[in-house]
C-alpha cells in the first residue's frame, strides 16, 4: 500500500494526518527516509514516521466515504464493555492501538453506554474523549465537513441505539 505526498492517512493513536513531505535524515551514519505527517486535528502538530516501518506502525488510508454509514451503524451495535476496569483498560488500549475507525467506534459506543449507567473512571473518561476525538476527526476529514457536523452524526447514531434499547426494555 504505497503512500504519496498529499495522501491523508491515519496514524494509530494520533488520528488523521496529511503526508506533507519525505525527509531524509542521517542516523548513525546511515541515511533514513521519513514521512512527515501533519496531524489534521486542532493541534496541527507533525510527526516523522520511518518509511521502512510503515507496516509495523499500521499506517492506513482514511476510510472511503461509502464506509461512513457502516461506521456510524457500528456505533449502534458494539458490545458492552468488560465489568472489570482493568480488563476494560487493556481491551481499550488494544483497540486504540489498532488504528481502526471501527475499533474507535466500539470504544466510543461501549464507554458512552457505560457512562449512561454510572460515572466513568477517570481513565475510562480519558479513553472515551480520545477515541471520540479521533473518530470525529476522521469522519470530518472523509466527509469534508466541520467537526461539529461529524460530532452530530456520532451523537445521532449513539442516541439511536439508546432509543432502541429503551423501547426494547419497555416491551419486556
Beta strands, then each sheet from edge to edge (+ up, - down):
strand 1: 8-11
strand 2: 15-27
strand 3: 30-39
strand 4: 46-50
strand 5: 60-61
sheet 1: 4+ 3- 2+ 1- 5+
end
